[in-house]
């Protein structure tokens, strides 16, 4: 694993930080002591010094974090989800011969066994630092009420070295080994939304040289300022501290798309919240001039967008059902890529979202993605599927698909977005009954994909029936969005016909 090394000027011991493995890593423990331990393991290969405080002491926790950042040392916590034996083992792995214990004489006595054989240096600043004051205020404000949720939602200041008084730090540095000119991490970003209990882990990351970026709610793509910051930094790797960052691959995608510069037509990275308005005037199959036809569809979608209040979207027919099996036996006629491409480009040039409409036939829903991937790697191009058109075979019955088949499509789109650094990809799933995707609620939707379940109308130009809407809108998978079919005749006040609950993300305008 790559490391950066610096010689300790007094003892000759090695100080080493490590690049966390892989392009993205999430440290998601909710226990402060366990989170601190995993951060030490992730960021440090060796250190002659470590800082220790009690996980139960809010003031000491914040001060220890800032101390670690100031003296380039990992920060560990006792009295939490790790035993004294675990702390001693980590000190031995680090080769730490000196332990800075934050607190009074009683704190030193309490740490006792956790310091192992290391020399103990007590650090008890004369006054609370700004970081400690902020953490104490955030962590204790509602303690008397016993409201754990409010403490979990509280925010603390970054535990940077300048939160401690210079005189206190000078006194401490005189008592501990001096790591001279350490080579710290380069171009590694630590994404944080600082919460009480995360201070020690963040302090360790700062000590190792990681560049902090605050990400409110753990959602990089949702904040333009955060995206611009990451784009300017161009990090080689990213570590998220806190469960709100989700899986490592999700965080890696968010950073990759932030640095790639690729955006949706409106400049954003996420499709929702928002509303999109399509038109039943799709770009049909088998026409002589698909680009010219796409322009007509673009104009129709723009008009519908103004009437119904949303961003225009155009569907391009990528394949159609066939009554004959054809040479490949799939009962589908696919459109050549050379015909689809000019239509897709015309719609993208007009600043609109594109959905490639595919018919499944006897093959699984994902069967055509290989042929369409050159188009799906372009920002703002998504997919529209019809489970009810599925022909029996390959694990599915006629008119429905198992959720695993739809999951394969979702996962494939997520991989494309991650690999290409693309913003969210839309997947529209047309349904006249929720049962057309068996066990639909079990679908897992990653942040790279926005899945819209569109409640179909009974016929072209007709609005979604109330019973169909209630059925399709019920028991949705987590993070799914709903679509609705509008009638051909839209009243002047379009809001009077649009469903309001749950959130309506797509209107298919007839």
N, C-alpha and C positions, 0 to 999 in steps of 0.2 A: 504494500500500500504506500503511495507517495507520502513523503514527510518533508518537513522543513526543519533544519537543525540550527541550533546556536550553542556556543560553548558558554558554560557558566564560568565567569571570570575568576571566581574564588575557589571553586572546588574541582573544576575540570569535568564535571558531570555533563551529560547531554540533556538538552531541552529539545523536545520534538513535538510538533503538532502534525496532525494527519488530515489529509483530504478525506472527507466522508466518502464511503464507497458509493459509486453510481452517480448519475447526474442529479438525483434528488433523493432526499432522506427526510422522513418525518419522525420526530421524537414525540410520541403521543401519550405518554403516561400521565395520568391525572394525580399521581402521588408525587409531591415535591421532591422527596428524597430519591425515589426511583428515577424520576426525570433528570435530576442532577447527576446521578450515577451514569445513566446512559449518555448524557451529554459529555461527561468526562471521557468515557470510552470512545465516543464518536470523534472528538476533536483533538485528543491528546494521546500521543504514543508514549511520551515520557515527560516528567517534570520534577525538578528537585524540590518544588514547593507545592503545597495544596492548601486551600482555605476551607475551614469547616465551621459550620454553625448549626444550631438546632432548627429543625424544620418547624417546630412549634412556636418559635420566636419570630414574629413578623419583622420586627426591627432588625434583629441580627441577620435574618435571611437576606434582606435587601442590602444591608451593609456588607455582608460577605460577598454578595454578587458584585458590587462595585469594587470591592477590594481585589477580587480575582481579576477583574478587568484591568485594574491599576497595576498589579504586579505580575501580570501574564501567568496566572496560575489557575488550574481547574478548581471548581467550587463543589464541595460535597456537603451533604446534610445528614444529620443523625435524627433519631426519634421519629422516623417515618416508616416507609414501606421496605426499607433495607436494614439489615442487622448491622451491629458493630463489626461482625466478622466480614460482611461484604465490604464495608468501608476500609477495613484494614487490608483486605485483599486488593482493593483498588489502589491504595497507597503503595503497596508493594509492587503492583504492576507498573505504576508510574515511576517507581524509584524515588519517591518523595521522602527525603530525610528530614524535612522541616514542615511542620503543620502550623498554620496560623489559625488560632481559634478566636472567633469573634464573640465578645461578651466579657462579663466580669469573672472574678475568681471562681464563682460557683459554676459558671458555664464551662470553664476549663476542667473543673472537677467532674462535671457531668459528662463531658466528652470522653475523658479518661480512656477507657478501653478502645474506643474507635480510633485513637491516634496511633495505636500500635507501638512500634519502637521509635517512631519519629520524634525529633525534638519539637516541643510545643512552645510557640510564641503567642502570647495573649495580645489581642488587639481590641481595645475598647475605646473608640473615639470619644472625646469629651462631649461632643454634641451630635445629635442625629444629623445625618446627611440629608440633603433634599430628597434623595431616592428613598431613604428609610422613612422619612416623614410621609412621603406620598404613599408608600406601601402600607404603612401603619394606618393611615387614613382610609385607604381603600379596603384593607382587610379587616379593620375593626369597627368600621362605621355602623354596621348593623349587628354586631356580634351579640349585643344584649338582647336582640330580638330572636336570636337563633335562626336567622334567615340565611341558610347556606347558599341559596340560589343567588341572592344579591351579592354575596362575596365572590361567587364564581364569575359573575358578570362584571365585577369591578375591574378597573384598568389601573396599572401601575406605570410609573416612569421607567424608561430604559435605565438599567444600572450601570451607567457609564462611569469611568474613573473620575471625571470632574464633579461627580456628586459628593465626593469626599473632600474634606479639608486638606489642603496641601501640607500643613504642619503635621497633621496626624499621619499622613502617608510618609513624609520624610522620616518621622520617628520609627515607623514600621520598617521601612527599607533599610535602616541602619542595623536592624536586628536579624535580617534574613539574607540568604544567599542572593547574589546579584546576577541575574541572567543578562549578560551583556549583549546588546544588539541582536536579539533573537530574530530569526527569519520566520515571520508569521505567514499564515495562509494568504494566498493571493487570489483574488477574483472568486471567492466563495461568499455567497450571500446567505444570511440567516433571516428568514421570514418570521416575524413575530407579531402577535397581537397581545401584548403583555398582560397577563393575569396574575393575581396573587398565587404564589406557589411556583411560578416559572422563573423567578428572579435568578436563582442559582444557575440553572441551565443556560439562560441568556448570558449571564456573566461569564460563564465558561466559554461560550461561543465568541464573545467579544475579546476575551483574553487570548484566544487562538488566532485572532485577526480577521474573523468573519465580519463582513459588512452588514449592519442591521438595516432592514427595511420593514417598516410597520405596515401591516396588511390588515385593516379592519375586517373583522369577521372571518379572516382566513381565506378570503376570496380575492385573489390577485386580479382576475379579469374584470371584476365589478368596479374597479376604481381607476379612473383615467390617470390620476396623479401617480399611483403606484406603478401602473404599466409604464409610464414615461420614465420613472426612476430606474426600473429594472432594465428598460431598453437602453438607457444611458450607461448602466453598469456593465451590461453584457457578461453576466457571471458564467464561470465554468461549471459551477455546481450550486445547489441550493439546499439548505436544511430548514425545515419548518419545525418550530417548537410549539407544540400544542395540538390537541386532537382536532381542532377546528380546521386544520389543513388537510384532513382526510388521508387518502392513500398516497404513497410516494409518487406513483405514476400520475395521479391527478395534479399534484403540485408541480411535477416536472413538466407536464403539458402546459400549465398556466404560465410558467416561466419561459418555456420554449416559444409559445405564441406571442408573449410579450416582447421577446427579443427579435422575433422574426420580422415584425413589422406588418404582418398580414392582418387584415381587418375585414369585417363585414362591410357591406356598402355604406352604412351610416357611420363607419369609423369605430364601431364597438367590437368587442370580442365575444359577447354573449347575446343570444337571440332574445331572451326573456329576462325580466318582464317586458311586455310589449304586445302588440297585436299586428298580425300580418293579414293582408287581404289578397286572396287569389282571384282568379277569374275562371269560369268554366271554358273560356276560349283558350284551350291548351294548344301548344304547337303540335299539330297532328303528325302522324307517321306518313311516310311515303310522298311528301310534297317536293316540288321541284326546287323551291327557294326557301329553305327553312329560316334563313336569317331575316328575310323580308316578312315572313309570317310571324316571326318572333317579335318584330317591331309592332305589328298589329296587336299582339297579345300584351306587349308592354303598355301600350296606350290604354287598352281596356282595363288592365290591372290598376294603372294609375288613376283612372276615373273611379273605379270601384273603391280604391283606397281613400279618395277624397270623400265619397259618399258615406262610407262605412267607418271611416276614421281609423286608418292603419297604414302600415308600410306595404307597398305593392309586392306581389310575389307571382311568378309565372311557372306553370308546370309544363315540362317538355316530355312528350311521350317517347320513352326509351324502348319500350317493348309492348306488344299487344297479344292478347290471347288468340290462339288459333284452334280451329276445329280439327286440324290434322296434326299428327305428332311431329311432322317435319323430319329433316335428316338427322337431327340430334335427339329426336323423340321426346322433346320437352313441352310440346303444345304451345310454344311461344314463338312469335316472330320478333327478333331483335332488330333494332335500327342500327345501321352502320355508324361507327364513330365519326366518320367524315361528314355525315349529315347532321348529327347531333351537335357537333362542336360549333359551327357557325351560329346556330340558334342560341346555344348557351352563352357564347361570347357576346352576342347582341344584347341579351338580357342583362348580363353583368355590366356591359358598357353603359347601359341605361341606369345602373345603380339599383337593380332589383335582385331579390333572392330568386334562385332557380331550384326547382325540385324535379328530379328525373323520375318519371313515373314508370314503374316496372310491373309487369304481370308475372305471377309466379309459375303458372302451369303446373307440371308434375314435379318440377325441381324445387328444392328449398328456396326460401326467400333470398338467401345470400348468393344464389348460384350465379347471378349476372354481375356481381360486383367486380370480378376480375376485369371484365370488358369495360366497365364504366369507371374504373379507378382513375384513369387519366383525367376525367372530368371532375371526379369527386375530390381530387387533390387541389382544386381551385377554390379560393375563399368564396363563401356564399353559395355553394352548390351542395344541395342535399338530395334526399331520396324520398320517394313516396311509394308505399307498398299496399297490397290488397290481400290480406289473409283469406278473405271469403272467396277469392278467385282460385284458391289453391286446389289443384286436381289431386285426387287420392294417389298416394305413393310416397316412397322414401320416408316413412315414419309419420305421415300425416293422412288424415281422412279428408274427403272432399269438403270444401267450405270452411276449413279451420286449420290452424297450425298449433303445435305445442309451443309453449313459451320459450323453450330452448332454441327453436328455430328463429324466433324473433331476436332472442338474445345474441345469436351468432351475428346478426346484422348489426346490432348495437355495438358489440365488441369490435367488429371489423371497422366500423366507422370511427370508433374511438382510437383504434390503432393508427388509422390514416391521419387523423387530426394530430395525434402525438408525434408521429414520425415526420410529418410535414410542417409542424408548427402552425397549424390552421386554427382559426377561431371555431366556435361551436358549429357543428354540422346538424342540420335539421333532418329528422326522420319523421315523416307523416305516416300514420297507420290508419287507413280507412276502415271503419267498422259500422255495420248496421246492428250488430249485437256484440256485446263484450265477450261472449263465449267463443267468438271466432279466433281468439288467442287463448288457448286452454291454460289455466293457471296464470292469467295475465298479471295479477297483483305481485307475482314473484319476480317480475322483470327488474333487473338491476340497471339503473341508468347512471352512467358516469358523467362527470361534469363536461366532458368533451362533446357530448351528444344531447340535443334537445329533442325529446320524443313527444310528438303531438298525436293524440288519438282523436281523429275527426269523426264525429257522429254523422253518418251519411244521410242524405235525403232519399226519399222513396223513389224519385225519378229526377231526371235532369230538370233544373229550374225550380225544383220544389225544396222548401225548407225542411230541415230536420224535424221529424215528428217528435212530439213530447215524450212518448214512451221510449223511443230510441235514444233521445238525449239523456233521459234518466238512467237508462241501462248502461250506456257507454260511459257516462260521467261517474258511475258508482264504482267504488273500490278500485281506484286507479293505483298503479304502481307509484312508489315514492318518486317525486320530482317530475312526474309527467304533467303535460299541459293538454288542454282540451281544444278541439276544433269543432266548428259548426257549419252546416250548409245553409246558405241564405237563399231566399226565393229570387226568381228573376225580377219580379216587381218589388222594388225596395221603396218603402214610404219615405217622404221628405225627412221625417225624423227617424233615422235608421236605428237610433238607440232604443226605440220602442219595441223592436222585434228581437234584439240581441239578448241572449241569456246573460245574466250578471253573476251567477254563482254556479260552479266554481269559476276561477279565472279563465277567461276565453282568450286563447292565444292566436287562433287562426280562424278566419272566416272564409269559406269557400263560396264566392259570390257567383250566382248563376247569371 
